[in-house]
Amino acid sequence: MRHVTVYTTDKEYSHFIELAKNLHYVKKIETDEEPTKEKS
């Protein structure tokens, strides 16, 4: 298995993560970010 590191801006980060989650071959997504809390 290969490892990929991506550097992106905060503005593009959430969009990139959504794209990666929709790729069937992506097995695991790790970030160094704190989980964001959803606003109620």
Backbone as a chain_set.jsonl record, in Angstrom:
{"seq": "MRHVTVYTTDKEYSHFIELAKNLHYVKKIETDEEPTKEKS", "coords": {"N": [[0.844, -1.174, 0.0], [0.476, 2.273, -0.681], [1.482, 5.489, 0.6], [0.219, 8.737, 0.903], [0.867, 12.162, 1.123], [-0.738, 15.21, 1.516], [-0.71, 18.621, 1.062], [-2.75, 21.293, 1.742], [-4.846, 24.207, 1.552], [-6.648, 25.72, 4.296], [-9.123, 26.512, 3.432], [-9.682, 24.811, 1.275], [-9.542, 22.315, 2.419], [-11.747, 20.785, 3.676], [-13.312, 20.218, 1.455], [-11.55, 18.673, -0.067], [-11.229, 16.423, 1.63], [-13.823, 15.351, 1.566], [-13.929, 14.598, -1.123], [-11.894, 12.645, -1.158], [-12.975, 10.723, 0.584], [-14.953, 9.673, -1.001], [-13.69, 8.129, -2.865], [-13.334, 4.899, -3.914], [-11.044, 3.366, -3.535], [-9.61, 4.461, -1.463], [-8.481, 3.636, 1.591], [-7.995, 4.516, 4.197], [-8.134, 7.522, 6.028], [-6.16, 9.839, 7.517], [-5.708, 12.6, 9.622], [-4.035, 15.53, 10.87], [-5.48, 17.287, 12.172], [-7.708, 18.677, 14.64], [-10.794, 17.15, 15.45], [-13.651, 18.678, 14.06], [-16.302, 20.38, 15.664], [-19.713, 19.913, 15.212], [-22.075, 22.429, 14.586], [-25.059, 23.133, 16.36]], "CA": [[0.0, 0.0, 0.0], [1.22, 3.537, -0.763], [1.114, 6.562, 1.516], [0.211, 10.019, 0.209], [0.734, 13.344, 1.96], [-1.269, 16.328, 0.732], [-0.742, 19.913, 1.726], [-3.801, 22.086, 1.142], [-5.25, 25.353, 2.371], [-7.806, 25.48, 5.162], [-10.331, 26.735, 2.628], [-9.917, 23.663, 0.401], [-9.374, 21.08, 3.174], [-12.961, 19.981, 3.842], [-13.711, 19.749, 0.121], [-10.635, 17.596, -0.431], [-11.546, 15.251, 2.444], [-15.053, 14.765, 1.015], [-13.56, 13.916, -2.368], [-11.119, 11.441, -0.826], [-13.878, 9.734, 1.179], [-15.779, 9.095, -2.06], [-12.885, 7.271, -3.73], [-13.483, 3.534, -3.401], [-9.759, 2.759, -3.229], [-9.023, 5.078, -0.28], [-8.767, 2.736, 2.708], [-7.872, 5.179, 5.488], [-7.801, 8.946, 5.976], [-5.672, 10.347, 8.796], [-5.381, 14.025, 9.58], [-3.432, 16.035, 12.103], [-6.414, 18.307, 12.632], [-8.658, 18.318, 15.675], [-12.139, 16.984, 14.86], [-14.474, 19.878, 14.202], [-17.576, 20.133, 16.324], [-20.829, 20.39, 14.401], [-22.904, 23.419, 15.269], [-26.475, 22.731, 16.419]], "C": [[0.892, 1.24, 0.0], [0.65, 4.555, 0.217], [1.213, 7.881, 0.751], [0.047, 11.128, 1.241], [0.295, 14.494, 1.08], [-1.252, 17.574, 1.607], [-1.77, 20.772, 1.005], [-4.167, 23.24, 2.078], [-6.444, 24.97, 3.238], [-9.104, 25.59, 4.373], [-10.683, 25.496, 1.799], [-9.928, 22.333, 1.146], [-10.639, 20.221, 3.234], [-13.46, 19.446, 2.508], [-12.833, 18.581, -0.313], [-10.956, 16.312, 0.333], [-12.827, 14.585, 1.936], [-14.766, 14.036, -0.292], [-12.835, 12.608, -2.078], [-12.008, 10.352, -0.251], [-14.711, 9.024, 0.121], [-14.993, 8.243, -3.056], [-12.886, 5.865, -3.161], [-12.161, 2.903, -2.995], [-9.05, 3.412, -2.037], [-9.451, 4.255, 0.926], [-8.786, 3.456, 4.053], [-7.503, 6.634, 5.273], [-7.4, 9.367, 7.38], [-5.35, 11.824, 8.625], [-4.709, 14.407, 10.884], [-4.286, 17.15, 12.692], [-7.254, 17.776, 13.785], [-10.015, 18.124, 15.007], [-12.959, 18.245, 15.089], [-15.792, 19.503, 14.835], [-18.674, 20.717, 15.451], [-21.652, 21.357, 15.229], [-24.349, 22.972, 15.236], [-27.367, 23.871, 16.0]], "O": [[1.953, 1.24, 0.624], [-0.515, 4.482, 0.607], [2.184, 8.111, 0.031], [-0.807, 11.046, 2.124], [0.878, 14.734, 0.023], [-1.723, 17.564, 2.745], [-1.678, 20.962, -0.208], [-3.822, 23.226, 3.26], [-7.158, 24.011, 2.943], [-10.06, 24.854, 4.618], [-11.86, 25.172, 1.642], [-10.289, 21.312, 0.56], [-10.598, 19.044, 2.875], [-13.978, 18.331, 2.444], [-13.333, 17.603, -0.868], [-10.955, 15.228, -0.252], [-12.895, 13.356, 1.886], [-15.314, 12.96, -0.531], [-13.132, 11.581, -2.688], [-11.82, 9.176, -0.562], [-15.13, 7.885, 0.329], [-15.574, 7.693, -3.991], [-12.472, 5.668, -2.019], [-12.156, 1.981, -2.179], [-7.981, 2.948, -1.642], [-10.637, 4.181, 1.248], [-9.517, 3.051, 4.957], [-6.658, 6.949, 4.435], [-8.19, 9.269, 8.319], [-4.789, 12.239, 7.611], [-4.807, 13.69, 11.881], [-3.859, 17.863, 13.601], [-7.484, 16.571, 13.894], [-10.353, 18.866, 14.084], [-12.958, 18.808, 16.184], [-16.335, 18.43, 14.573], [-18.588, 21.861, 15.004], [-21.894, 21.136, 16.415], [-24.826, 22.484, 14.211], [-28.589, 23.726, 15.984]]}, "num_chains": 1, "name": "protein.A"}
